[in-house]
Amino acid sequence: MPWKLEDAKQKFSELIHAAVEEPQLIYDQNQLVVAVVKADVYQEFLVWQQQSQKPALASAFTELRELCIEENYLLEMPPHIGNTQYSRF
């Protein structure tokens, strides 16, 4: 059920009870500003958010470097063959 911000303030208890049944959307000047959901729905969202975040490339290289150190493994890189105009950077 959509709520106007002022109505949500005045009927906060009713809003909370309604959120148990379905998400409650609160609008301020016809713009959605917040959604009130059950705590378990929010917890599920947090789990999904954490699982869907992809690590940055730099993090992957850091992890690779740490694994190589732990395993006493030397990671050798072949010499760069290509356009020397860009290899100086």
KAZI-V573246 format. One record per helix or strand of 2 or more residues. SS is the DSSP state (H for helix, E for strand). FROM is the first residue (numbers start at 0). LEN is the number of residues. Records with the same first field share a line. If there is no record, write none. Layout:
SS=FROM-LEN ; FROM-LEN
This chain:
E=1-3 ; 23-5 ; 30-6
H=4-6 ; 11-10 ; 38-14 ; 56-14 ; 83-4
